[in-house]
Amino acid sequence: MEQTKFSFTRKTITIASLSAILITSLILAIVSFAIRRLPDDKNDNSDMSTIMNNSVETSKNHIENSSIENVNENANVSDVFAESTLSSDNSVENSTNESNVDEEISHGWIINEYGYTYVYNGCGFEQFNFKTSALERYINSFDNLVNVLPEQTRIFNITVPVSSTFASIPREIYTNDNFYNQSQSAFVSTVASKNNKKIIDIPIVSLLQEHYDNDEYLFFKTDKNWTSLAAYYAYRAFCENAEFDSYSIENYVKRDMGDYLGSFYHATKLSSMYESPDSLVCYSTLPTVKTSLTVYDGELVYSDYALCNNKVSLYSGYNVFLGRSAARYEINTTSKGGSVLIIGDTSAHPIVPFLATHYSKIDIIDPRKFDKPLNEFLSEREYDDCITMCYSTNAISGEYIPAFNNFIGDNNNE
């Protein structure tokens, strides 16, 4: 009986072991599939949830479902620029603890409370992938704007690329991780070629690429935003198109604001980011130019913020520009210039100190937060120039362009 009992026990253990292996394999397969699968399109805000959800329009928006002028609609992997680095099979769910991710993981998608975040070599990235309808919607929005603004107002557009267009990630890695990106340079060129003739498009992708190749600090590792230095190069390109004389960066007051951990870190809690934070540097406007800033956030009004050099914590560093996220900013300067209306997302914030040397009045509106139509806003104001600015990821996904069109009243045009 002892031998029989032992034999039965071994058989039971063997069956149980096989069952456990099968169940474990099934679970791993499900997890791997979930990580590789991109989430459906979601509304994007300036809030963290928007930033993270925009980071990953994955295989559901693969390049074969998109088309763009000068880009093969059926492009294969070798035709697509992409960057990545946390093997999708090794991606992990985010927890609320600091520095909680296994450092052996170096690339891939990380599931977290904000959605999905792609990480490569300790840096976060947004994926740029779109459909033809998104491109057309973006271009059509400028037609709507032209119909609303006075004829004499000059209109400039700056589509700001995100860092994924510049990063060098091995083909094997990004294909394994399903991190595909279309050409942002081609996207910008297509917009410029098809845009309303009144729109002065300012392409900056190649310009930034040149400086990026020189190892200049243009994008944060832990945040989706670009740096003050990158915004300066866009400012110079703007001045060239606006027929302004730009100032050398040495003329502006450079301020080192210390370390910064941005939206990608908040989403992933990667210890590699925590241990190697971004360096936050800003440039104030010319010392000879005095400025005043009023911030309108719903019913609240703030007048104690500056264009730059606002006090921030390790986790709120981007608010060094303009003090806080809000619907509208009103700036008056002692410059002997005209007036400009800037309609944009957070990409516009670091360029303002440079523009303050050329305009005596600057109004900035984030259409996702502003609750009045442009017609009503313009009934009491006039502008010499209008600048539209948004990140390329906002140009093709989420709620930014719908909010933009709602703001300019595309349904109310006669």
N, C-alpha and C positions, 0 to 999 in steps of 0.2 A: 504493500500500500504506500510505503514511503516513496519508492521509486516512481510509482504511477502518479502520485501527487506532485512530485518534482517535475515530471514530464509535462503534466498538464499546466503547471505554473509557467514553465519555459515557453510553451506554446502561446499561453495567454499574454505573456510579456512581449513575445515577438509580434503578435497581432496588434497589440497596443502601440508598440514602437512604430510599426508600419503606418498605422492610422495617424499617429502624431506627425510623422514625416509628411504624409499626404496633406494633412490639414495645414501644416506649416507652409508647405509649398503653395497651397491654394491662397493662403493669406498673403504671402509675399507677392504672388502674381497679381492679386487684387490691388495691393498697395502700389506696386510698380506701375500698374495701369493708371491708377488714380493720380499718381505723381506726374506721369507723362502727359496726361490729358489736360489740356488748357481749359480754363473755366469759360463759361459763356460770357459775351459782352455784358459789362455792367456799367452803370453810371459812374463817371469819374468826377470827384470833387477835389478841392485843394486839401481835403482831409486825408488822413493816412489810408483809409480804406480805398479811396480813389487811386492814390499813388500806387498802392500795391496791386490792385486789380488791373491797372493799366500795364503792369510789368509783364503780364502773361496772357497774351492772346495766342494760345499754342496751336497744336496740330489742327484744331478746328478752323483756324484761319491760315493754314499753310499757304505757301506761295503759289501752289498750283490753283488755288481758288481766287487768286488776285491777279490784277493786271495793271500795268503802268507803262506809259510811253517810254520807249527806249529800254524796256526791260521785258524779256521773254516771258509771256504769261505761263508757259509750261516749263519754266526754268528748273533745272535739277539742282541738287545740293551744291555743286561746284559753282553755280551761278549766283548763289545766295550768300551774302555776308552774314555771319552769325558769330556770337560769342557765348561762352558758357564754361562752368566747371564745378559741379557737384553731381557726381554720377546719379542719374535719376533713380537707379536701383538703391542708392544709398541716401537719398534725400530723407530728411527727417521732419517730423512735426515740431513746430515751435512751441516752447513753453514760456512761462512768464519769468523764469529765472534768468539772471544775468549770465552771459558766457556759458550757455548750456549745451552747445552743439559740439559733437565729436570732431576734433580738429583733423582727423584723418579724412574727413569729408572735405573735398576741395572744389567740387563743382556740381551744379544741378539745381533742380527746383526744390524749394523749401515750402511746405504747406504751413500756413500760419493763420492767425485770427483775421488777417487782412486779405487773405486769398492765397496767392502763389507769388514767390519771389525767386528770381534766378540769381545765383551767386557763382562767381568764378574767381578763384585765387583771392578770396577775402573782399571782393568788390561786388556790389549789387548792380543789376542791369535791368532795364526795361526792354521788352521785345517790341520791335517795330514791324508790324505785319498787318496788312489791310486789304480791303476789297475795293474794286473799282468804284462802287457806290459811295464809299467813304471819301475817296479822292474827289469825285464830282460834287459831293455835298460841301466839301471844304472850298472848292473853287466857286461854287454858286453863292456861298455866303458873302463873298466880296462883291458880287453883283448887287446883292441886297444892300450892302453898306454904301456903295456908290449912289444908289437911289435915294438914300436918306441924307447923306452929308451935302452941304452946300457945294455948288459947282467949283467955287474958288478954293476949297480946302484940298490941300495935297494929301494923298493917302499912300502910306508906306506899309509894306508887310515884311515881317521877319519871322520865318518859320525856324524855330530853334531846334537843332538836332539834339538827340539824347546820346549818351555816352556809348551805347552799343554799336554805333556806326564806326567808332574809332578803335575799339578794343580788338586785340589779336587773340583769337581763341582757336585752337587746332580744330580742323574740320572733323576729325574723328570724335572729338568731345562734343561739339555742338550738335552733330547728327545723332549721336547716341542719346543726347539729352532732349532732342526735339526742340532746340532753341534756334529757330530760323528767323532771319531778319532780311527784309528787303532794303534796297539801296535808298537811303534818305536823300542822298545827293540827286538821284534820278527823280525822286518824288518832288523835291524843291524845284528842279528844272522844269518838270512837267507843269507844276502849278504856275510858274512864271510864264511859260509858253502859252498857256490857255487862259490866263487871268484877264480880267477886264483891263483894257488899255490904260485906264486911269490909275490903276494900281502900280506903284513902283516897288517891285519885288527886290529884296536885297538878299541874294544867296550868300550864305556864310559857311557852308559845310566844308568846301575846299580850303577856305581861309583858316578855319579851325583845325583842319587836318594838318596843314603845314605847321602850325604851332604845336599841335599835339605830337607830331613826329619829332619835334625838338624837346620833348619831355617837359613841356610847360603844363602847369597845373590848371586844367580847364574844367574838369568835372570832379565832383566829390566821389569818393569811394563808397561812402555809407549813405548817400542821399541821391535822389533823382535830379537835383538841380545843378545848374552850372555855376562856376565860380565868378567872382568879380572880375578876374583877369579875362575870362572868356567873354564876358559882357563888354569889356573895354574894346576888344577887337571888333565886336559887332557894332559898337558905337562909332568906331573909326569908319567902318564900311557904310554906316548910315550917313555920316557926315559927308562922305564922298558923293553919295547919291543926292543928298539934300543941299549940296553946294555950301556946306559949312566948313570952316577951317577947324579941324580937330586939334586937340591939345595932346601933347606927349604925356604918357602916363606918369612921368616924373613930376609933372606939375600938380598932380593930385596927391592928397595926403593919404599915405598908406598906413593902415592900422591892423596890427596883428591881434585878433580877438581870442586866440588860444585854440583849444581842441573843440571838435564838433562831431557828434554822432547823429546822423540823420535818419530818414524814414526807412532805409534798408536795414539799418541796425535795429530800429524799433520793431521791425517785423520779424527779423531772424534771430536776434540776440546772439549772433555769432561772436565767439570770444576773439577770433582773429580780427574782427572789426573793432571790438572794444579795446583790444590791446594796441591797435594801430589806428587811432581815430583820424579824422580829417583835420587839416589845419585851416582855420577860418581867417581869411584876410579880406578886408574891404578897403575901398578907396572913397574917401569923402570928396565932395566937390572942391573946386578951386578955393584957396583960402580967401581970395578977394570977393567971393560970392557969398552973400548971406541968404539963408533959406528959412522958410517956416513951413511946417507940415501939419495938416489937420486930417485925422483919420476918422472915417464914418463907417461904423459897423452896426447896421441896424439902427436902433434908436440911440446908440451910444456914440459919443463924440470924444475924441482924444486929441489933445494939442501938446502933449509932453514928449512926443517922439521926434526923432531926427531921421534924415534920409539915410544915414549910415551911423555906425558906432553906437547903436543902442545896446544897452546891457542885456546880455543873454546868458543862459545856462549852457551846460554841455549838450543838452538835448533840444534846445530851442535856438540853435545858432543862426539859422537862416533868417530869423526875425531881427538880426542885426540890420537888415535892410527894411526900412519903413516901420519897424517896431512890432508889427503884428499882422496876421492875415485879416483882411477886411474887404468890404464891398467897394469902397471908394477912398481915394487919397487925393487931397488937394494941396498943391505945393505952390508957393509964391517965392520968387527969387529977386535978387537985385540985378540980375543980368538984363542987358538991354536987348532983349529978343522978343519974339512973338509968343504965341500960345500953342500948346499941343495937347491933344487928347490921346491917351494911350489906352487901348482896349486889349487886355491880355491876362494871362495867368501869372504865376510866380516868376516866370522867366524874365518878366519886365522889371522886377524889383532892383537887381543890381546895376541896371543900366541907367537908372534915374539920376544918380549923383553926377554922371558924366553929361547927361542931357541938360542938367540944371545950369550949365555954363552957357547954354544957347537959348534958353527960353525963360521968360519972366513968369510964365504961368504954365503949370503942368497938372492935368487931371488924369488920374489912373482909375480905370474901372475893371473889375473882374465880373464878367457877365453872369457867372454862376451864382453870384451873391447879390448883385444889384437888382432892385425891385421896381425900377422905373424903365419905361421904354426910352430909347434914344431920342425920339422926336420930342418927348416931353422935356428931357434933360437939355436938349439944344434950344428950347424955346427961350431960355434965359442966358444962353452962352454962345460964343462964337470961337472958332479955333482956326488958326492958320494951317496947322498940320494935324494929321491923325496917323498914329502908328498902331498897327495890330501886331501882337506878339503872342505866340504860344508854342509850347513844345510839340514836336512832331507827333508824339503819342497822343496828345490831346487833340491834334488836328484830325485824327482819323478814328477816334474811338470815344466811347463814353458820352458824357453830357455836355462837353464844352461847346462844340459847334451848335448843337440844338439850343443851348442857352444863349450863345452869341446871336443866332438868328432870331430868337425870341426877343432879345434886347434891342436889336435894330429894327424889329417890327416887320419882318418879311411878309407877314400875312396882312399887313395894313397898307402896303404900297398900292398906289393907284396906277 
